[in-house]
């Protein structure tokens, strides 16, 4: 691997982990494969011949599952007749795509300039304290995951976080526990 740049080695090692996970977790991946719906397959077949279709297809897959399951990435590559490495390259290049299943309640904390300057990092620290997990980790009960995002487009309400797409703005770290409690009560 010495002929590769640092970035290329990172991608190759990540791709190796991707493939190893598929072989080690065959039962889990078989279960996910069965969940690929006929509607998704029809959507993929419809857009199969369109140039630049991969990102649109992956967005639709993630919209359906909440992330892009690894075995579904295999199916996408197969249906589009493209190399798996191309699918994986897009999935890892764009930060929007998730390869791990998020919690039932997906919390996104804005770390854009306005939110960062007004305390976005304090919100993340408070969430980590309340939930007992770090960024991009699902709580043991599967109910929550927290991610830092670049911008949620609500700069006038900074700092902002969204829970399952519902925006919460003008927050202080003291507000976080109440918001989390609302979603815990729904569990």
C-alpha positions in Angstrom: 0.0 0.0 0.0 3.0 2.3 0.0 2.2 3.4 -3.6 -1.0 5.1 -2.4 -1.4 8.6 -0.9 -2.7 8.9 2.7 -6.2 9.7 1.4 -6.2 6.7 -0.9 -5.0 4.4 1.9 -7.8 5.7 4.1 -10.4 5.0 1.4 -9.0 1.5 0.7 -8.9 0.6 4.4 -12.5 1.8 4.8 -13.6 -0.1 1.8 -11.8 -3.2 3.2 -13.8 -2.8 6.5 -17.0 -2.4 4.4 -16.4 -5.7 2.7 -15.3 -7.5 5.9 -18.4 -6.3 7.7 -20.5 -7.8 4.9 -18.9 -11.2 5.3 -18.8 -11.2 9.1 -22.4 -10.1 9.5 -24.1 -12.2 6.8 -27.3 -12.8 8.8 -27.8 -9.2 9.6 -27.2 -8.2 6.0 -29.5 -10.9 4.6 -32.2 -9.4 6.8 -31.6 -5.9 5.4 -31.5 -7.2 1.8 -35.0 -8.6 2.3 -36.2 -5.1 3.2 -35.3 -3.6 -0.2 -38.8 -2.8 -1.3 -40.3 -3.4 -4.8 -40.9 0.4 -4.9 -37.2 1.1 -4.4 -36.3 -1.4 -7.0 -38.8 0.1 -9.4 -37.4 3.6 -8.7 -33.8 2.4 -9.4 -34.9 0.6 -12.6 -36.7 3.8 -13.8 -33.6 5.9 -13.3 -31.1 3.3 -14.3 -30.1 4.8 -17.6 -30.1 8.5 -16.6 -26.7 10.1 -16.3 -25.8 11.2 -12.7 -28.5 8.9 -11.2 -26.4 7.5 -8.4 -26.7 10.4 -5.9 -30.5 10.6 -6.5 -30.9 6.8 -6.0 -28.8 6.9 -2.8 -30.9 9.8 -1.5 -34.1 7.8 -2.1 -32.6 4.7 -0.4 -31.5 6.8 2.6 -34.9 8.5 2.8 -36.5 5.0 3.0 -34.1 3.4 5.5 -32.8 6.4 7.4 -29.3 5.4 6.2 -27.8 3.3 3.4 -27.5 -0.3 4.5 -24.3 -1.9 3.2 -26.1 -4.8 1.6 -28.4 -2.4 -0.1 -25.4 -0.5 -1.5 -24.4 -3.9 -3.1 -27.9 -4.1 -4.6 -27.7 -0.6 -5.9 -24.4 -1.3 -7.6 -25.8 -4.5 -9.1 -29.0 -2.8 -10.4 -27.2 0.2 -11.8 -24.5 -2.1 -13.3 -21.7 0.0 -11.7 -18.8 -1.0 -9.5 -19.4 -1.2 -5.8 -16.4 1.0 -5.3 -18.2 3.8 -7.2 -21.2 3.5 -4.9 -19.0 3.5 -1.8 -17.0 6.4 -3.1 -20.1 8.6 -3.3 -21.4 7.3 0.1 -18.1 8.3 1.8 -17.4 11.5 -0.1 -20.7 13.2 0.8 -21.2 13.7 4.5 -25.0 13.6 4.2 -25.0 9.8 3.6 -25.0 7.5 6.6 -23.7 3.9 6.6 -24.9 3.2 10.1 -28.4 3.1 11.3 -29.3 6.2 13.3 -31.3 6.2 16.5 -35.1 6.4 16.2 -34.8 10.1 17.2 -32.1 11.6 15.1 -30.7 14.8 16.6 -28.8 17.2 14.4 -27.0 20.1 16.0 -26.0 22.9 13.7 -22.3 23.9 13.8 -22.5 26.5 11.1 -20.8 29.8 12.0 -23.7 31.5 13.7 -24.7 28.4 15.7 -21.1 27.6 16.6 -20.5 31.2 17.9 -23.8 31.2 19.8 -23.2 27.9 21.7 -23.8 25.0 19.3 -20.9 23.1 20.9 -22.5 23.6 24.4 -25.7 21.9 23.0 -23.6 18.9 21.8 -21.9 18.6 25.2 -25.2 18.7 27.0 -26.7 16.1 24.7 -23.7 13.8 25.3 -24.1 14.3 29.1 -27.9 13.6 29.0 -27.8 10.6 26.6 -24.4 9.2 27.7 -23.2 8.8 24.1 -20.9 10.8 21.8 -21.5 12.1 18.3 -22.6 9.5 15.7 -23.3 6.9 18.3 -26.7 5.4 19.0 -27.9 5.1 22.5 -28.1 1.5 23.8 -31.9 1.6 23.7 -31.8 2.6 20.0 -33.8 5.8 20.7 -31.3 8.6 20.0 -28.3 9.5 18.0 -26.6 12.9 17.8 -24.8 14.4 14.9 -23.1 17.7 14.2 -24.1 19.2 10.9 -22.6 22.1 8.9 -25.7 24.2 8.6 -29.5 23.8 9.1 -30.3 27.0 7.3 -31.9 28.8 10.3 -29.0 31.1 11.2 -31.4 33.8 12.6 -32.5 31.3 15.3 -29.0 30.2 16.3 -28.1 28.0 18.0 -30.3 25.4 16.4 -30.9 21.7 16.5 -33.4 19.5 14.8 -35.0 16.3 16.1 -36.4 14.2 13.3 -36.5 17.3 11.1 -38.4 19.5 13.7 -36.4 22.6 14.3 -35.6 24.0 17.8 -34.0 27.4 17.9 -32.7 30.1 20.1 -31.5 27.3 22.5 -29.5 27.4 25.6 -28.0 24.3 27.0 -30.6 24.3 29.8 -33.3 23.8 27.1 -31.8 20.5 25.8 -33.1 18.3 28.7 -36.7 19.3 28.1 -36.5 18.7 24.4 -35.0 15.2 24.9 -37.6 14.4 27.6 -40.4 15.2 25.1 -39.0 12.5 22.7 -38.3 10.0 25.6 -41.9 10.3 26.6 -43.0 9.2 23.1 -40.9 6.1 23.2 
